[in-house]
């Protein structure tokens, strides 16, 4: 995903040409899309008593990533949001997974990762 109509930009968070729009673009793409899609499909999965949601994060979400601060922070949100919602709804048969990009098993930085994870992805 290229934000702000460009490619990869290594810059401080306030150094973009249109800071406000840049912040909105990244938040809308990486946070709002995940939360709103979950809001739309999770009730149907709960009603069926089963379902799987796969959210995309990044190794950038595991640690600070200077000059990609907003991106890194939003990917950490995706990781923690996925783990938390999965913990809340696992008893209703819903699993939420985030692919493990080879950064090394475990729960990331959120602490909930205790469910069944397959090769290449984690179920919480």
C-alpha positions as CSV (number, residue, x, y, z in Angstrom):
1,X,0.0,0.0,0.0
2,X,1.4,3.4,-1.0
3,X,0.1,6.2,1.1
4,X,-0.2,9.8,-0.1
5,X,0.1,8.7,-3.8
6,X,3.8,7.8,-3.5
7,X,6.1,4.9,-3.0
8,X,8.3,4.3,0.0
9,X,9.1,7.4,2.0
10,X,11.6,7.4,4.9
11,X,10.7,10.5,6.8
12,X,9.8,11.8,10.2
13,X,6.1,11.7,11.1
14,X,5.6,15.4,10.8
15,X,7.8,15.8,7.6
16,X,5.2,14.8,5.0
17,X,3.8,17.3,2.6
18,X,0.3,17.0,4.0
19,X,0.7,15.7,7.5
20,X,-3.1,15.6,8.3
21,X,-4.0,13.7,5.2
22,X,-1.0,11.3,5.6
23,X,-2.2,10.4,9.1
24,X,-5.7,9.9,8.0
25,X,-4.7,7.7,5.0
26,X,-2.6,5.4,7.2
27,X,-5.1,5.1,9.9
28,X,-8.0,4.5,7.5
29,X,-6.1,1.9,5.6
30,X,-4.6,0.0,8.5
31,X,-6.9,0.6,11.5
32,X,-10.4,1.6,10.3
33,X,-10.5,-1.1,7.6
34,X,-9.7,-3.9,10.0
35,X,-12.1,-2.7,12.7
36,X,-15.0,-2.0,10.4
37,X,-14.6,-5.2,8.5
38,X,-14.5,-7.1,11.8
39,X,-17.7,-5.2,12.9
40,X,-19.4,-6.3,9.7
41,X,-18.5,-9.9,9.5
42,X,-18.0,-11.0,13.1
43,X,-21.7,-11.1,14.1
44,X,-22.4,-13.5,11.2
45,X,-19.6,-15.8,12.3
46,X,-20.9,-15.7,15.9
47,X,-24.4,-16.6,14.8
48,X,-23.0,-19.6,12.8
49,X,-20.8,-20.6,15.7
50,X,-17.6,-20.7,13.5
51,X,-15.5,-18.5,11.4
52,X,-11.9,-17.4,10.6
53,X,-10.7,-13.8,10.1
54,X,-7.2,-13.3,8.8
55,X,-5.8,-9.9,9.4
56,X,-2.5,-8.6,7.8
57,X,0.1,-7.1,10.0
58,X,3.8,-6.7,9.4
59,X,7.1,-7.3,11.1
60,X,7.1,-3.5,11.5
61,X,4.4,-4.0,14.2
62,X,6.7,-5.9,16.5
63,X,9.0,-3.0,17.3
64,X,9.4,0.7,16.7
65,X,10.3,1.5,13.1
66,X,11.7,5.0,12.9
67,X,10.7,7.0,9.8
68,X,7.7,4.7,9.4
69,X,6.3,5.6,12.8
70,X,2.6,5.6,11.9
71,X,2.8,2.5,9.8
72,X,4.6,0.6,12.5
73,X,2.1,1.8,15.2
74,X,-0.9,0.8,13.1
75,X,0.5,-2.7,12.4
76,X,1.0,-3.2,16.2
77,X,-2.6,-2.2,16.6
78,X,-3.7,-4.9,14.0
79,X,-1.7,-7.5,16.0
80,X,-3.1,-6.6,19.4
81,X,-6.6,-6.0,18.1
82,X,-6.6,-9.4,16.4
83,X,-5.3,-11.2,19.5
84,X,-7.8,-9.5,21.8
85,X,-10.9,-10.0,19.7
86,X,-9.9,-13.7,19.1
87,X,-9.6,-14.2,22.8
88,X,-13.0,-12.6,23.3
89,X,-14.8,-14.7,20.7
90,X,-12.9,-18.0,20.6
91,X,-15.6,-19.6,22.8
92,X,-18.1,-18.8,20.1
93,X,-16.0,-20.7,17.5
94,X,-14.3,-17.7,15.8
95,X,-10.6,-17.6,15.2
96,X,-8.6,-14.6,14.2
97,X,-5.2,-15.1,12.7
98,X,-2.3,-12.9,11.7
99,X,0.3,-14.4,9.4
100,X,3.7,-14.8,11.1
101,X,6.2,-13.3,8.8
102,X,9.0,-15.3,10.2
103,X,9.7,-12.9,13.0
104,X,9.4,-15.9,15.3
105,X,6.3,-17.5,16.8
106,X,5.0,-16.3,20.1
107,X,2.5,-13.6,20.7
108,X,4.2,-10.6,19.4
109,X,4.1,-7.8,21.9
110,X,0.5,-8.2,23.1
111,X,0.7,-11.3,25.3
112,X,-2.5,-13.2,24.2
113,X,-0.9,-15.6,21.8
114,X,-1.9,-18.9,23.3
115,X,-4.1,-20.5,20.8
116,X,-3.5,-23.0,18.0
117,X,-1.2,-21.5,15.4
118,X,-0.5,-23.2,12.1
119,X,2.7,-22.9,10.1
120,X,2.9,-19.4,8.6
121,X,0.1,-18.0,10.8
122,X,-1.1,-17.7,14.3
123,X,-4.5,-18.4,15.7
124,X,-5.2,-16.9,19.1
